[in-house]
Amino acid sequence: MARTASLSGFPEWLPEERLVEQHVLDSLRRTFELHGFSSIETRAVETVGQLLRKGEIDKEVYGLSRLQDDEGEEAGKGKHDPHALALHFDLTVPFARYVVENAGYLAFPFRRYQIQKVWRGERPQEGRAREFTQADIDVVGDGELPFRYDVEIALVIAEALGALPIPEFRLRINNRKLAEGFYRGIGLTDTAGVLRSIDKLEKIGPEKVAELLKSELGATDEQAQAALKLAGIKTEDTSFVAQVRSLGVSNDLLEEGLNELEQVIEAAVKRVPGKVVADLSIARGLDYYTGTVVETVLVGHEQLGSICSGGRYDALASKGNRKFPGVGLSIGVTRLVSRILSQDLARASRSVPTAVFVALTSDESWGEAQDVATELRSRGIAAEVAAKAEKFGKQIKFADRRGIPFVWFTDEDGKHQVKDIRSGVQVDADPATWTPSDEDIRVQVAATPAS
């Protein structure tokens, strides 16, 4: 793990750590594109009004302003000005704005992935940074979006996470319709308030959640206990349906949510067994979710929190009477990578991309050495050339210190040899044909044996 940062909450990786992060990003891109998701990037800033129109996280939003205001402009004016600029705190809200503004140019259902930095004013700790990278996938429809995409998104994310050098994980899935229908069925009408309280269950425990429901939402003790019983249901198959019905609550929205969640879990049990659990305590704090909701934990690292979350949103994006419902999930790349590094869950095979260090016989041989390096690079072999001619032993030590596995030598007669400085084996080589193993051409990132 990198040394302690001079500015907490804004992580910076060392080169070998950055290679691990790049491996994670490249793997995610590959999986997303294999499933037909197109890459986009949105601007880093949005208006305050745009960012805050759904959910209650205004304390976490970073406003954007110049150090010196224009003459006559009121200092600090932008704090609550809906037209002021602020850094985006996630990628879903900017994506909704992007869809509305570009609807005439997009083919729906629109499948996108987006990997970008976001900013959130949280208290820094492992897994929670103020500047971090997210990797999102979403499918958005025009007017309607078949529920089958809720199922597909969960399967794609399970595949994407399964390709990473991380421990076992579980997608914990619920449905807001199920929860809201149940709360209405027991007489709790402020369903958004109940969801926000239930969302705190793992942080503060059932007793304090029950007190919140009673003191802030006016729930009776029976209603609070019923809500907690629902949240306590967790199954690795579709048996949750019978458990919910055994609670004796009747509501049409509840039935709709049960049916939707059953479809997701049924498909996941068949296609990604052991990766998904129906967990009726999952609520998600943001108000724009309307159906499927997901949080993902690493098994044995649950205290880290969710590494991937999201769900269905039917009303986040609209233009007049035109609605753009969507479903999406977001992977917290920085949170995931920070845990990989701090727990030594995976390592890069070397600290630099260079595979071959071309040594110099003399300072006059620099041009010929560049020719060798160019030939190697033309065949996809990363190479760099020594800056000055020193004793070969010193040049080898330099390559070893950099983590470069091979050193290339050319003698005065033009004969080429390459040395594997890990094993000491040295062989004749031709820059037009010599190729290292696939494992040595590119940096490999793999789970450590202990993990």
C-alpha positions, 0 to 999 in steps of 0.5 A, a space after each residue: 500500500 502507498 505511503 500515507 498521503 499528504 492530503 487525506 481522502 485523495 489517494 495516489 498510487 505508486 507505479 506498481 499499485 497503479 498497474 493493479 488499478 489499471 488491470 482492474 479498469 481494463 478487465 471491467 472495460 473488456 467485460 462491459 464491451 463484450 456485453 455491448 456497452 458503449 463508453 461515454 464520459 460526462 463533464 466533471 461539473 453539474 449545476 447544484 440544482 441538477 445534482 441535488 434534485 434527487 436524494 439528500 446528500 448536499 453536505 457531501 457535494 463540493 461546490 466549484 468557484 474561483 478564488 477571486 470573485 468578479 468585482 461586485 459579485 457577492 462572495 459565497 453566493 453560489 452555496 445554495 444557488 441552483 445555477 452554481 457549479 459543483 463537482 459530481 458526486 456520482 455518475 448516475 445523475 450526470 448520465 441522466 442529464 446526458 441522456 435528456 440532452 442527447 436523446 435525439 442522437 441516441 439509439 434506445 435502449 441505450 447501453 453505456 459504461 462510464 469510468 470516471 473520477 467523482 468527488 464526495 465530501 466524506 470523512 476519509 477512511 479506508 474504502 471512503 475517499 473524497 476523490 475516487 473512481 467509479 465504473 458504471 453500467 446502465 441501460 436506459 429506455 425511451 418511455 419504457 424499459 423491459 424488466 429483463 434488463 434488471 436481470 441482465 445488469 446483475 448478471 453482467 456485474 457478477 461476470 465483471 467482478 468474477 474476472 477480477 483478482 478479488 475474494 468471493 463476493 455476494 450481490 445483495 438484492 432487494 426491490 423497492 416496490 416490495 419494500 414500499 408495498 409492504 410498508 403501505 400494507 402495514 399502514 406506514 405511508 412515508 415509505 421513503 422515510 422508512 427506507 432511509 431508516 432501514 438503510 441504517 440498519 447495519 450501522 446502528 442496529 435494529 433497536 435504534 432503527 425501531 426507535 427512529 421509525 417510532 419517533 420520526 415516522 410515528 410507527 407503532 411498535 407492531 409496525 416497527 417490528 414488522 418492518 424489521 422482520 421484513 428486513 431480516 429475510 435473506 435467502 440464496 434462492 427464491 424461498 424469500 417469496 414464501 417467507 414474505 407472504 408468511 408475514 400476512 401483508 397484502 398489497 399490489 405493489 408488494 406483489 409486483 416487487 416480489 415477482 420482480 425480485 424472484 425473476 432476478 434471483 431465479 436467473 442468478 441462481 441458474 447462471 451465477 450460482 453462489 454470487 447472489 442473495 435476496 436480502 430484504 434489508 437493502 434499501 439504498 438511501 438515494 430517493 431516485 431508485 424505484 425497483 431493483 436495488 443492489 449492494 455488493 460485499 466481499 466475503 470476509 471484508 464486509 466491514 469495507 461496505 458495498 463495492 458495487 451498488 445501484 438499481 432501477 430508476 424510472 423517473 430520474 431522467 425526463 423531458 416534458 412528458 417523455 420519460 427515460 427509465 433506466 437500470 444501472 450499477 456502479 463499482 467503487 473502483 478506488 474502494 476495491 483497489 484500496 482493499 486489494 492493496 492494503 490486504 495484499 490480495 493481488 500483485 503486479 508481476 513487476 513494477 514497470 511495463 518495460 520488458 526489455 532494457 537495452 544496454 549500451 556498449 558505448 555512448 556511440 552505440 545509442 543509435 543502434 540500441 534505439 533501433 533494437 528497441 524500435 524493432 522490439 516495440 513494433 512487435 508489442 514488446 515494451 523496451 527502453 534504452 540506457 541513457 549512458 554506457 556504464 559497466 554492464 553490471 551497473 546497467 543490469 542492477 539498474 534494470 533489476 531495480 526498475 523491475 525489468 526482467 530482460 537486458 539486451 546486449 549488442 557487442 562491437 561485432 553486432 551480435 545480440 544477446 538477451 539475459 533474463 536477469 531473474 534466472 541468469 540465463 543468457 541466449 543469442 537473440 534477433 530483435 526481429 524474431 526474439 519474443 519473451 513468454 506471454 507472461 513476460 510481454 505484459 505485466 500480469 496481475 494475479 491474486 496472491 497465493 494467500 488470498 
